[in-house]
Amino acid sequence: MGKASSSKKVARAARAGSTHKGPERRALGFPLAVAVTVLLGSTLVLYARADDSAAVEPKIGTHWHAAYGIYNCDRWEAPVADNGQDPHGIHTHDQDSTADGGIMHVHPFDSTAAGSNATLGVFFDTLGVKYSNDKIEFPSGVVLENGTKCGDKDGVLQVVRFDADNEAATPDVYTKDFGKIRFRKDREAFTIALVPEGTTVPRPTSIPALDTLSDIEPGSSGATGGSGATGGSGATGGSGATGSSGVSGASGTSGAVTTTTGS
């Protein structure tokens, strides 16, 4: 009887142990399913953001230009020099020789610089500009930092976006997340500034240079004017005592020539 009783106890214990495994497995299964769902959702979001390079401008192959300037309290600083690096297609050709602004070239080579990824941060990273919400440090040694004195007033770090072709348009002012500022269209203008609060930030003085650029996309040059029509021959004078002279043909119209300047 003792052995039988012990065997029954062991069997009951085994059955009791097995009844607890089901809920435990279910308890582990639910958070696992949630984790998989979250991971899948995050992956889809990241893929969608990366894939918008084919649908959102600037697309791969688009070629835009933007004017920019660095304004330090009350003066323009020289633009960032071209360092020969252009891994993604947002860069400059400036040689850091003048203090009247510069030009940004936006022609994405890959999805990391296209669509919503075409940002000021890509431009900064390409040229070695260090930036945060409180400070922007250029390779030339120029530093714009929140709180630095402009005269007797504290300077406020900001980036102002202008429409290069419409001076009446209200500019956008950014005081943080500078690396996330997107390029939205061709012929924008940006002033990276440190000025006292309430100061009107000037438009970049390099805006006129947008009308004289030569690195335009193939096929964007102006159409060649057509050849002028050849004048018709004059009619032969009729016979008579003295034949009247034929009417001279009208001269052809010269073909017009249109030249489009690179934007």
C-alpha positions, 0 to 999 in steps of 0.5 A, spaced: 500 500 500 505 504 501 508 504 494 501 504 491 500 511 495 507 514 493 506 512 486 499 516 486 502 522 489 507 522 484 502 521 478 498 527 481 504 531 482 506 530 475 499 532 473 499 538 477 505 540 474 503 539 467 496 543 468 501 550 470 505 549 463 499 551 459 497 558 462 505 559 463 506 558 455 500 563 453 503 568 458 509 568 454 506 567 447 502 574 448 508 579 449 512 575 444 506 576 439 506 584 441 514 584 440 513 581 433 508 586 431 511 592 434 518 590 430 514 589 424 511 595 424 517 599 425 520 596 419 515 598 415 515 605 417 523 605 416 522 602 409 516 607 407 521 613 409 527 610 405 522 608 399 519 615 398 525 617 394 522 615 388 515 619 390 517 625 393 522 631 391 528 631 390 528 625 387 534 621 385 537 625 379 533 631 381 538 637 380 536 643 385 540 649 387 539 653 394 543 660 396 545 660 403 549 665 407 552 665 414 550 671 418 554 673 425 551 678 429 552 684 424 556 681 418 557 676 413 562 670 414 565 666 408 561 660 406 563 653 407 569 651 402 568 645 398 572 639 401 571 635 395 567 630 398 560 629 395 558 622 397 550 623 397 549 629 392 548 635 397 554 639 397 557 646 394 563 648 390 564 654 394 572 656 395 571 660 401 574 666 398 569 671 399 564 673 405 558 674 401 554 667 401 554 661 397 550 656 393 548 649 395 547 643 390 542 638 391 542 632 386 541 626 390 545 620 388 541 615 393 535 614 397 539 617 403 539 624 400 533 624 396 525 625 398 524 627 406 532 625 407 534 631 403 536 635 409 540 641 411 544 635 415 546 631 409 549 638 407 553 639 414 555 632 414 558 632 407 562 639 409 564 637 416 560 642 419 558 640 427 551 642 429 546 641 435 540 645 437 545 650 441 551 651 436 553 650 429 561 650 428 564 651 421 570 648 418 573 655 417 573 656 425 567 660 425 562 658 431 555 660 432 552 659 439 546 661 443 547 666 448 554 669 445 553 676 445 552 680 439 554 687 442 550 687 449 545 682 447 544 675 447 545 672 440 539 667 438 542 661 433 537 660 428 536 658 420 531 662 416 528 659 409 527 664 404 523 664 397 529 666 393 524 669 387 519 672 392 521 677 397 514 678 399 513 671 402 514 670 409 520 666 411 520 660 415 524 661 422 527 654 425 531 655 432 532 647 433 533 641 429 537 644 424 539 638 421 532 636 419 530 642 415 528 639 408 530 642 402 523 643 399 524 646 392 529 649 387 531 656 388 530 656 396 535 661 400 537 659 407 541 664 412 544 661 418 544 666 423 546 668 430 542 675 432 539 678 438 532 676 439 527 680 434 532 682 429 530 681 422 535 676 419 537 678 412 536 674 405 543 671 403 547 676 398 548 670 394 541 669 391 543 673 384 548 667 383 542 662 382 541 666 375 548 665 373 550 657 374 553 653 369 552 646 372 545 645 369 542 638 367 543 635 360 537 638 356 535 644 360 539 649 355 535 654 351 532 651 345 535 653 338 531 658 334 529 656 327 531 658 321 528 664 317 524 662 311 527 664 305 524 669 301 520 668 294 522 669 287 520 676 284 514 675 279 517 676 271 515 682 268 510 681 262 511 682 255 510 689 252 513 695 249 517 695 255 516 689 260 515 691 267 520 689 272 518 683 277 516 684 284 522 683 289 521 677 293 520 678 301 526 677 305 526 671 310 525 672 317 531 671 322 530 665 327 529 667 334 534 664 339 532 663 346 537 661 352 535 659 359 540 660 364 541 654 369 538 655 376 
